[in-house]
Amino acid sequence: MFEFLKNKNNGHLVLIYHSSFNIKNKTNSFIHNITPKNILTQISFLSNFYNIVPIDNIFDDESKENKLSITFDDGYENLFDLILPELDNKKIPSTVFLIGNSFNNKTFWREKITYLLQDCKLFMKFKSQYNNYFNYEMNYLNFFKDSKSYKFNSFKLDKYLDEFFINENIEIETNLLSDSNKLIDSDYIYYGNHTFNHYVLSTLSYQKQYEEIHKNQIYLNSLKLNTTKVFAFPFGMYTDYNDESISILNELGIDRVLLNNNLINDHSLSKLKNSEINYLDRLTTSNNKYLFTYRIIKKLLNI
């Protein structure tokens, strides 16, 4: 059945994963998590129907063969313990898009928001102190979603979160990899640019956007590891970048990017609006095996 579906779709599949905790708890309840067992099972299953290749291969190859690429965003530490060594052992290529500032022991600002939302009283205290600094009101029920949208300047929000946590004497550890010595040097593992802090680029000034992209590229180059030419937009929706983002990519010579609109790609590459920058979309799977199967079939059938 899947062989039929694969041939019917005639397109490339790029999967996106994030964290891979074995057990869900309060600290990772907001993260799109898939357990190590399920990630490896999904990849193994799809390898029966797709040739798994590095992400650059899909951008470079003009053949009509359906291909699959595996990507991981943000660089969660558990990937380097439980997932990547297994994929490497099986010679399955994958790409990890890193957030450079995590290697300066900078806690990921999304984790700060997760921590804040575990305690409504703490959130309300933060809101009372900082709500007037933004154009939109902070709402406890919607804040996790709103905070990764155009409504809040990510750089300012991160700054105020740091200030608030210091004043409240709150320390949290990041779940992202912070020790570059644990990065795996392998022919089958590639590393890519996911900006220095994973801010919503469209909420930043031109200069801040440039710093986010360029500074992370410099860091990646310093690692002397396998790197991809592909840039992955933080969050990756159409509203998460703007014309200034595209101008900066052109200036830095980046001409291939990934979006996250939960789609399967045609064989012909698409270009960002008013640019020569090629892009591919990615598909998010599920930790539930039945929902995973449903999503794959639905996308392959284009329904």
C-alpha positions in Angstrom: 0.0 0.0 0.0 2.7 2.5 0.9 4.6 1.6 -2.2 1.5 2.7 -4.2 1.1 5.9 -2.2 4.8 6.8 -2.6 4.6 6.4 -6.3 1.3 8.3 -6.5 2.7 11.3 -4.6 5.8 11.8 -6.7 7.4 14.1 -4.2 10.1 14.5 -1.6 9.5 14.1 2.1 11.5 16.1 4.7 10.7 15.1 8.3 11.3 17.5 11.2 11.9 16.3 14.8 12.7 18.3 17.9 13.2 16.7 21.3 13.2 13.0 22.2 12.4 12.5 25.9 11.4 9.0 27.0 9.0 10.4 29.5 6.8 13.5 29.2 6.8 15.8 32.3 6.0 19.4 33.1 9.3 20.8 31.9 8.9 19.4 28.4 5.1 19.4 28.2 5.0 22.1 25.6 7.7 20.7 23.4 6.8 18.6 20.3 8.4 15.4 21.6 8.7 12.0 20.1 10.3 9.2 22.1 13.6 7.7 20.9 11.9 4.4 20.1 9.2 6.0 18.0 11.6 8.2 16.1 13.8 5.2 15.2 10.7 3.1 14.3 9.3 5.8 12.1 12.5 6.3 10.2 13.0 2.5 9.8 9.5 2.1 8.5 9.8 4.9 5.9 13.2 3.7 4.8 11.4 0.8 3.2 9.8 3.2 0.7 12.2 6.1 0.4 15.9 6.6 -0.3 17.1 8.6 2.8 19.5 11.3 1.7 21.2 14.4 3.2 19.0 17.5 2.8 21.4 19.1 0.3 20.9 16.1 -2.0 17.2 16.9 -2.5 18.1 20.5 -3.4 20.8 19.4 -5.8 19.2 16.3 -7.5 16.8 17.0 -10.4 15.8 13.3 -10.8 12.2 12.2 -10.3 13.0 9.7 -7.6 11.1 10.3 -4.3 13.5 11.0 -1.5 13.4 11.4 2.3 15.5 13.6 4.5 15.6 13.5 8.3 16.1 16.8 10.1 16.2 17.8 13.8 15.7 21.3 15.0 17.3 23.1 17.9 19.8 20.5 19.0 18.3 18.9 22.0 20.9 17.0 24.1 19.0 13.8 24.2 19.3 13.4 20.4 23.1 13.0 20.9 22.6 10.3 23.5 19.8 8.2 22.1 19.1 9.0 18.4 22.0 10.2 16.4 24.4 7.4 17.4 21.9 4.8 16.3 21.3 6.6 12.9 25.0 7.0 12.4 25.6 3.3 13.1 23.0 2.4 10.5 24.6 4.9 8.0 21.3 6.9 7.8 22.1 10.6 7.1 20.4 13.3 9.1 20.8 17.0 9.7 20.7 18.9 13.0 19.9 22.6 12.9 21.7 24.2 15.8 21.1 27.3 17.9 24.6 28.7 18.5 24.0 30.6 21.7 23.1 27.4 23.5 26.8 26.6 23.5 27.3 29.7 25.6 25.1 28.1 28.2 22.3 30.4 27.2 19.0 28.9 28.2 16.6 28.6 25.2 13.9 31.4 25.6 11.2 28.9 24.7 12.1 26.9 27.8 11.9 30.0 30.0 8.3 30.5 28.7 7.5 26.9 29.4 8.8 27.3 33.0 6.8 30.5 33.4 3.6 28.8 32.3 3.9 26.1 34.9 2.8 28.6 37.5 -0.1 31.0 36.7 0.9 33.2 39.7 4.4 33.5 38.4 3.2 34.3 34.9 0.8 37.0 36.3 3.7 38.6 38.1 5.8 38.7 34.9 2.8 40.1 33.1 2.2 42.9 35.7 5.8 44.0 35.3 6.3 43.8 31.5 3.0 43.8 29.7 3.3 47.5 28.9 6.5 46.9 27.0 4.5 45.2 24.2 1.8 46.1 21.8 -0.3 43.0 22.7 -1.6 41.9 26.0 -0.2 38.7 27.5 -2.8 36.1 28.0 -2.0 33.0 30.1 -4.0 30.6 28.0 -2.5 31.8 24.7 0.9 33.0 25.6 2.9 30.0 24.5 1.5 30.3 21.0 1.4 34.1 20.9 5.0 34.4 22.0 6.2 32.7 18.9 4.2 34.9 16.6 4.5 38.4 15.2 2.8 39.8 18.3 6.0 39.9 20.4 9.5 41.0 19.6 11.5 37.9 20.4 14.7 39.7 21.3 12.9 42.0 23.8 10.8 39.2 25.2 14.0 37.1 25.9 15.7 40.1 27.5 12.8 40.7 29.9 12.5 37.1 30.7 16.2 37.1 31.7 15.7 40.2 33.8 12.7 38.7 35.5 14.3 35.4 36.2 17.4 37.1 37.7 15.2 39.3 39.9 13.2 36.3 41.1 16.4 34.2 41.6 15.2 31.5 39.2 17.7 29.3 37.5 16.8 26.8 34.9 19.0 24.5 32.8 18.5 24.2 29.1 17.7 20.8 27.5 19.6 21.9 24.4 23.2 20.6 23.9 25.6 23.1 25.5 28.9 21.2 25.2 30.2 21.4 21.6 32.5 18.5 22.5 29.5 16.2 22.4 28.7 17.1 18.8 29.2 13.9 16.7 31.8 14.1 13.9 30.4 11.7 11.2 30.0 11.4 7.5 26.3 10.8 8.1 25.5 13.7 10.5 25.3 17.3 9.2 24.8 20.6 11.0 22.9 23.6 9.9 22.1 27.2 10.7 19.0 27.8 12.8 20.1 31.3 13.9 21.9 32.2 17.1 18.9 32.5 19.4 15.9 31.1 17.5 14.0 34.4 17.5 11.0 35.1 15.2 13.0 36.9 12.5 10.0 38.9 11.3 9.8 40.6 14.7 13.4 41.9 14.6 15.1 44.8 13.0 17.2 44.3 9.9 20.4 44.5 11.9 19.2 42.0 14.5 18.1 39.6 11.9 21.5 39.9 10.2 23.3 39.2 13.5 21.1 36.2 14.2 21.9 34.5 10.9 25.5 35.6 10.3 26.7 35.0 13.8 25.4 31.5 13.8 27.0 30.8 10.4 30.4 31.9 11.8 29.9 29.6 14.8 29.0 26.6 12.5 32.0 27.2 10.4 34.3 27.2 13.5 33.1 23.7 14.4 35.0 22.1 11.4 32.2 19.5 11.1 30.0 18.4 8.3 27.7 21.3 7.5 24.8 21.9 5.2 24.3 24.8 2.9 20.6 24.8 3.9 19.2 27.4 6.4 16.2 26.5 8.6 13.9 29.4 9.5 13.1 29.4 13.2 9.4 28.2 13.5 9.3 28.2 9.7 5.9 29.5 8.9 5.3 32.1 6.1 4.8 34.9 8.7 8.1 34.1 10.5 10.3 35.9 8.0 9.9 39.0 5.8 11.4 40.8 2.9 14.4 41.9 5.1 15.0 38.3 5.9 15.2 37.4 2.2 17.6 40.4 1.6 19.9 39.2 4.3 19.9 35.6 3.0 20.8 37.0 -0.5 23.6 39.1 1.1 25.0 36.1 2.9 24.8 33.9 -0.2 22.2 31.5 1.3 20.0 30.2 -1.5 18.3 27.2 0.0 16.0 27.2 3.1 13.5 25.0 5.0 10.0 26.0 6.0 7.7 24.1 8.4 4.2 24.2 6.8 3.5 20.5 7.2 3.7 19.7 3.5 5.3 17.2 1.2 7.3 18.8 -1.7 6.9 18.5 -5.4 9.9 17.4 -7.4 10.4 20.9 -8.8 11.9 23.3 -6.2 9.8 26.3 -5.1 11.2 29.8 -4.6 10.5 32.2 -1.8 8.4 35.2 -3.0 10.3 37.7 -5.1 13.6 35.8 -4.8 15.8 33.1 -6.3 16.0 31.3 -3.0 14.8 27.7 -3.2 12.8 26.2 -0.3 11.5 22.9 0.8 8.7 22.4 3.3 8.9 19.9 6.2 6.4 17.5 7.7 5.9 17.0 11.5 5.1 13.5 12.6 3.5 12.3 15.8 4.4 10.3 18.9 1.2 8.3 18.4 1.8 5.5 15.8 -1.7 5.6 14.5 -1.6 9.4 14.1 1.8 9.1 12.5 0.4 6.6 9.9 -2.7 8.8 9.3 -0.6 11.9 8.7 1.8 10.2 6.3 -1.0 8.6 4.3 -3.0 11.9 4.2 0.0 13.9 3.0 0.9 11.3 0.4 -2.6 11.3 -1.0 -2.7 15.1 -0.9 -6.0 15.2 1.0 
